[in-house]
Amino acid sequence: MPPLLEARHIRKVFRGGGQLFGGQASETVACDDFSLLIDADNPTFTTIAGESGSGKTTIARMLLGVLDPSAGQVLYRGRDVNELEKEGQRAFRKDVQAIFQDPFEVYNPFYKIDHILTTPIQKFGLAASKAEAYDQIHQALRTVGLRPEETLGRYPHQLSGGQRQRITIARALLLKPKLIIADEPVSMVDASLRATILASLHTLYRDFGISFIYITHDLTTAYQVSENIVILFHGTVAEAGNTERVIKDPQHPYTRELIHSIPVPEPGSGWIEEAVEEKIVDDPDAEEQAQGCRYALRCPQAMDRCAASPPFYRTEGDRAVSCFLYDDKPVLGSGDLDEVFQERDK
């Protein structure tokens, strides 16, 4: 049986309009040769992490069918998302749901909160009556920690950012999806609410068997909720594997840079004691245009051979790193992330 969703060697290039002014069109590679597989019968919680501009949101939009890949394919149950007929698109939209970064942008300020919850029930025919619809809505709201009597009948501006975000989670839950792609879902809410929202997501994964692709720049929250993690750098995979192992023992120099930039959780303290040497890059755009390993420009362990693109080395059963420091290890294809992640369950 084909997987629920598969990204097969997807690549996305954005081109500028320099030719309009007599110059050459610029190109930015936002994602390069990314592959990932989500099995419908084996729920997983996978984080895609990296700094701003690493390609996380571009990948999320391609997986949702909102953005077309420049190369490669996104497949839903073995069929190209861009070639689905009406019924296939309907099934895809029901099985694969999204939670976005800004919980206010998904609301129409002229409608009460009820509208965002009743609309999917009506469009997908999920209830035979209005009473049944509101029974489902009440149950979904309680699942994400909201009281229906304090939520329904109000306008978006009358609720906090955390409440609005949890309502979008409840809306996704109404459709009983197989996969939720959550793009920075807690980055715009108060720190006090992040744990509550993350707990709601993990409840859906644990109790309802819903897979998650969690997009974030925050490795702390990734560590809290996910099983697997993919570390991106300028659109390429630097490291992937079991979340706890990657964060506690990072192998790629870029992953170490990310980990050791997290502040120590002690009042008055500075940064994590183990400093990571890093080269200063005067022109950040140079990394995007770099041939070979894009991290080499600021990597303290860069070698001459880094002028070529490093393959993906399997350093352990559930770990893989794109770095020549591990050239004594077996080489994997970029599409073998699912094999690395599955190794954890053996």
C-alpha positions as CSV (number, residue, x, y, z in Angstrom):
1,M,0.0,0.0,0.0
2,P,1.5,3.4,-0.9
3,P,2.4,5.8,1.9
4,L,0.0,8.5,2.9
5,L,2.3,11.4,1.8
6,E,5.7,11.2,0.2
7,A,8.1,14.0,-0.8
8,R,10.3,12.4,-3.5
9,H,13.5,14.4,-4.2
10,I,11.7,17.7,-4.2
11,R,13.5,20.9,-5.2
12,K,12.3,24.5,-5.2
13,V,14.0,27.4,-7.0
14,F,12.8,31.0,-6.8
15,R,13.8,33.2,-9.7
16,G,14.1,36.9,-9.6
17,G,13.1,39.4,-12.3
18,G,16.5,40.9,-13.1
19,Q,16.0,40.4,-16.8
20,L,13.3,43.0,-16.9
21,F,16.0,45.6,-16.2
22,G,18.6,44.3,-18.6
23,G,20.3,42.1,-16.0
24,Q,20.4,38.4,-15.3
25,A,17.6,36.7,-13.4
26,S,18.7,35.7,-9.9
27,E,18.0,32.3,-8.5
28,T,17.5,31.2,-4.9
29,V,17.4,27.5,-4.1
30,A,15.1,27.2,-1.2
31,C,15.0,23.4,-1.1
32,D,17.3,21.0,-2.7
33,D,16.7,17.2,-3.1
34,F,14.5,16.7,0.0
35,S,12.7,13.4,0.6
36,L,10.4,12.3,3.3
37,L,7.7,9.6,3.7
38,I,4.7,9.5,6.1
39,D,3.0,6.1,6.5
40,A,-0.8,6.2,7.1
41,D,-0.7,3.2,9.4
42,N,2.4,4.1,11.5
43,P,1.9,7.6,13.1
44,T,5.1,9.6,13.6
45,F,6.0,13.0,15.0
46,T,8.7,14.5,12.9
47,T,10.3,17.9,13.3
48,I,11.9,19.9,10.4
49,A,14.1,22.5,12.0
50,G,16.6,25.1,11.0
51,E,17.3,28.8,11.1
52,S,15.3,31.4,9.2
53,G,15.7,31.0,5.5
54,S,16.6,27.3,5.7
55,G,13.6,26.3,3.6
56,K,11.3,24.9,6.3
57,T,8.1,26.8,5.3
58,T,8.8,26.2,1.5
59,I,8.9,22.5,2.2
60,A,5.7,22.7,4.2
61,R,3.9,24.5,1.4
62,M,5.0,21.9,-1.1
63,L,3.8,19.1,1.1
64,L,0.4,20.8,1.4
65,G,0.2,21.2,-2.4
66,V,0.1,25.0,-2.1
67,L,3.5,25.4,-3.8
68,D,4.6,23.4,-6.8
69,P,8.1,21.8,-6.7
70,S,10.6,23.0,-9.4
71,A,11.6,19.3,-9.6
72,G,10.6,16.1,-7.9
73,Q,7.1,15.1,-6.7
74,V,4.8,15.2,-3.7
75,L,2.7,12.1,-3.7
76,Y,-0.6,11.5,-1.9
77,R,-1.2,7.7,-1.6
78,G,1.0,7.2,-4.6
79,R,-0.5,9.9,-6.8
80,D,1.0,13.3,-7.6
81,V,-0.8,16.0,-5.6
82,N,-0.8,18.3,-8.6
83,E,-2.6,15.8,-10.7
84,L,-5.4,14.8,-8.3
85,E,-9.0,15.0,-9.6
86,K,-11.8,16.6,-7.6
87,E,-12.5,13.6,-5.4
88,G,-8.7,13.0,-4.9
89,Q,-8.2,16.6,-3.8
90,R,-11.1,16.3,-1.4
91,A,-9.6,13.2,0.2
92,F,-6.2,14.9,0.3
93,R,-7.6,18.0,2.0
94,K,-9.3,15.8,4.6
95,D,-6.4,13.6,5.4
96,V,-3.7,16.3,5.4
97,Q,-4.4,19.4,7.5
98,A,-2.4,22.5,8.3
99,I,-1.8,24.7,11.3
100,F,-0.2,28.0,10.5
101,Q,2.1,30.3,12.4
102,D,-0.2,33.3,12.8
103,P,-3.5,32.2,14.4
104,F,-5.2,35.5,13.5
105,E,-4.7,35.3,9.7
106,V,-6.9,32.3,9.3
107,Y,-10.0,34.1,10.7
108,N,-12.4,36.4,9.0
109,P,-13.0,39.2,11.6
110,F,-16.6,39.6,10.5
111,Y,-17.5,36.0,11.5
112,K,-17.8,34.5,14.9
113,I,-15.5,31.7,16.0
114,D,-18.3,29.2,15.2
115,H,-17.8,29.8,11.5
116,I,-14.3,28.3,11.2
117,L,-15.6,25.2,13.0
118,T,-18.9,24.6,11.3
119,T,-17.6,25.2,7.7
120,P,-15.5,22.0,7.5
121,I,-18.3,20.0,8.9
122,Q,-20.7,21.3,6.3
123,K,-18.2,21.0,3.4
124,F,-17.2,17.4,4.2
125,G,-20.7,16.3,5.4
126,L,-19.4,15.2,8.8
127,A,-22.7,15.6,10.7
128,A,-26.4,14.7,9.9
129,S,-27.8,17.6,11.9
130,K,-26.9,20.9,13.6
131,A,-27.0,19.2,17.0
132,E,-24.6,16.5,15.9
133,A,-22.3,19.1,14.4
134,Y,-22.1,21.1,17.7
135,D,-21.6,17.9,19.6
136,Q,-18.5,17.2,17.5
137,I,-17.4,20.9,17.9
138,H,-17.8,20.7,21.7
139,Q,-15.8,17.5,21.9
140,A,-13.0,18.9,19.7
141,L,-12.7,22.1,21.8
142,R,-12.5,20.1,25.0
143,T,-9.8,17.9,23.5
144,V,-7.6,21.0,23.0
145,G,-8.4,22.4,26.5
146,L,-11.1,24.9,25.7
147,R,-14.5,25.3,27.2
148,P,-17.2,25.6,24.5
149,E,-19.3,27.9,26.6
150,E,-16.4,30.3,26.9
151,T,-15.4,30.1,23.3
152,L,-18.4,29.8,20.9
153,G,-20.3,32.9,20.0
154,R,-17.3,35.2,20.2
155,Y,-15.3,37.0,17.6
156,P,-11.6,36.4,17.0
157,H,-10.5,39.7,18.5
158,Q,-12.3,38.7,21.8
159,L,-10.0,35.7,22.2
160,S,-6.3,35.5,23.1
161,G,-3.7,34.3,20.6
162,G,-3.4,31.0,22.4
163,Q,-7.1,30.4,22.3
164,R,-7.3,31.2,18.6
165,Q,-4.4,28.8,17.9
166,R,-6.1,26.0,19.9
167,I,-9.3,26.6,17.9
168,T,-7.4,26.0,14.6
169,I,-6.2,22.8,16.1
170,A,-9.7,21.8,17.0
171,R,-10.8,22.6,13.5
172,A,-8.2,20.3,12.1
173,L,-9.2,17.6,14.6
174,L,-12.8,17.7,13.4
175,L,-11.8,16.2,10.0
176,K,-10.0,13.3,11.7
177,P,-6.9,13.8,9.5
178,K,-4.1,11.3,9.1
179,L,-1.4,14.1,9.1
180,I,-1.2,17.6,10.4
181,I,1.6,19.9,9.1
182,A,2.2,22.5,11.8
183,D,4.3,25.5,10.7
184,E,5.7,27.3,13.7
185,P,2.4,26.9,15.6
186,V,3.7,28.4,18.9
187,S,6.1,31.1,17.7
188,M,3.5,33.9,18.0
189,V,1.9,33.0,21.4
190,D,3.0,33.7,24.9
191,A,5.7,31.4,26.4
192,S,3.2,30.4,29.1
193,L,0.8,29.0,26.5
194,R,3.4,27.2,24.4
195,A,3.5,24.1,26.6
196,T,-0.3,23.9,26.6
197,I,-0.5,24.1,22.8
198,L,2.3,21.6,22.4
199,A,0.6,19.3,24.8
200,S,-2.6,19.5,22.7
201,L,-0.6,18.5,19.6
202,H,1.0,15.6,21.4
203,T,-2.4,14.4,22.6
204,L,-3.6,14.2,19.1
205,Y,-0.6,12.2,18.1
206,R,-0.7,9.9,21.1
207,D,-4.5,9.4,21.5
208,F,-5.8,9.8,18.0
209,G,-2.9,8.3,16.0
210,I,-2.4,11.5,13.9
211,S,1.1,12.0,12.4
212,F,2.7,15.4,12.7
213,I,5.3,17.3,10.7
214,Y,6.3,20.1,13.0
215,I,8.1,23.0,11.5
216,T,10.2,25.1,13.9
217,H,13.4,27.0,14.5
218,D,13.1,26.2,18.3
219,L,15.0,23.0,19.1
220,T,13.7,23.2,22.7
221,T,10.1,22.6,21.6
222,A,11.2,20.0,19.1
223,Y,12.9,18.1,21.9
224,Q,9.7,18.2,23.9
225,V,7.3,16.7,21.3
226,S,9.0,14.9,18.4
227,E,10.5,11.5,17.8
228,N,12.4,12.3,14.7
229,I,14.2,15.4,13.5
230,V,15.5,16.8,10.2
231,I,18.0,19.7,10.5
232,L,18.0,21.9,7.4
233,F,20.7,24.4,6.3
234,H,19.9,26.5,3.3
235,G,17.4,24.0,1.9
236,T,19.6,20.9,2.3
237,V,19.5,18.2,5.0
238,A,22.5,18.5,7.4
239,E,21.5,15.9,9.9
240,A,18.6,13.6,10.6
241,G,17.6,11.0,13.1
242,N,16.1,10.4,16.6
243,T,15.4,13.7,18.2
244,E,16.9,13.0,21.6
245,R,20.1,11.6,20.1
246,V,20.6,14.4,17.6
247,I,20.0,17.2,20.2
248,K,22.0,15.5,23.0
249,D,24.9,14.5,20.7
250,P,24.9,16.5,17.5
251,Q,27.3,15.3,14.8
252,H,27.1,17.9,12.1
253,P,29.0,21.1,12.8
254,Y,25.9,23.1,12.0
255,T,23.7,21.1,14.4
256,R,26.3,21.7,17.1
257,E,26.1,25.5,16.3
258,L,22.3,25.4,16.7
259,I,22.4,23.4,19.9
260,H,25.1,25.5,21.6
261,S,23.3,28.8,20.8
262,I,20.5,27.8,23.2
263,P,20.8,29.8,26.5
264,V,21.3,28.0,29.7
265,P,18.0,28.0,31.7
266,E,19.5,29.6,34.8
267,P,18.9,33.3,35.8
268,G,22.0,35.4,35.3
269,S,23.9,32.8,33.2
270,G,25.2,33.3,29.7
271,W,25.2,30.8,26.9
272,I,26.0,27.1,27.0
273,E,29.5,26.7,28.3
274,E,30.9,24.7,25.4
275,A,31.6,27.3,22.8
276,V,31.5,26.3,19.2
277,E,34.1,28.0,17.0
278,E,32.5,29.6,14.0
279,K,33.8,31.6,11.0
280,I,32.3,34.9,10.3
281,V,30.6,35.2,6.9
282,D,30.6,38.7,5.6
283,D,28.1,38.0,2.8
284,P,25.3,35.7,4.0
285,D,24.0,35.3,0.4
286,A,27.2,33.7,-0.5
287,E,26.1,30.5,1.4
288,E,23.0,30.3,-0.9
289,Q,25.2,30.5,-4.0
290,A,28.0,28.3,-2.7
291,Q,28.8,25.2,-4.6
292,G,29.4,22.0,-2.6
293,C,28.7,22.1,1.1
294,R,26.9,25.4,1.8
295,Y,28.0,25.4,5.5
296,A,31.7,25.2,4.6
297,L,32.0,29.0,4.5
298,R,31.5,29.2,8.3
299,C,32.5,25.7,9.3
300,P,35.6,25.6,11.5
301,Q,36.2,22.0,10.2
302,A,35.9,22.8,6.5
303,M,38.3,20.9,4.2
304,D,39.3,21.3,0.5
305,R,36.9,18.5,-0.4
306,C,34.0,20.5,0.9
307,A,34.0,22.3,-2.4
308,A,31.9,19.3,-3.5
309,S,28.5,18.4,-2.1
310,P,28.9,15.8,0.7
311,P,26.7,12.6,0.5
312,F,24.5,11.5,3.2
313,Y,26.4,9.2,5.6
314,R,24.7,6.7,8.0
315,T,26.7,7.3,11.1
316,E,24.5,5.0,13.3
317,G,21.3,2.9,12.9
318,D,19.0,5.9,13.4
319,R,21.4,8.7,12.5
320,A,22.5,10.2,9.2
321,V,24.7,13.2,8.5
322,S,25.7,15.1,5.4
323,C,29.3,15.8,6.1
324,F,32.7,14.6,4.9
325,L,33.9,14.1,8.5
326,Y,32.0,10.8,8.4
327,D,33.3,9.5,5.0
328,D,34.2,6.2,6.6
329,K,30.5,5.4,7.1
330,P,28.0,3.9,4.6
331,V,26.5,6.3,2.1
332,L,22.7,6.7,1.9
333,G,20.6,8.4,-0.7
334,S,18.7,11.5,0.3
335,G,15.5,9.6,0.0
336,D,16.4,7.2,2.7
337,L,15.3,9.3,5.7
338,D,12.4,7.0,6.3
339,E,14.8,4.1,6.5
340,V,16.8,6.0,9.2
341,F,13.6,6.9,11.1
342,Q,12.2,3.3,10.9
343,E,15.4,1.9,12.4
344,R,14.4,3.5,15.7
345,D,11.4,1.3,16.0
346,K,13.3,-2.0,15.5
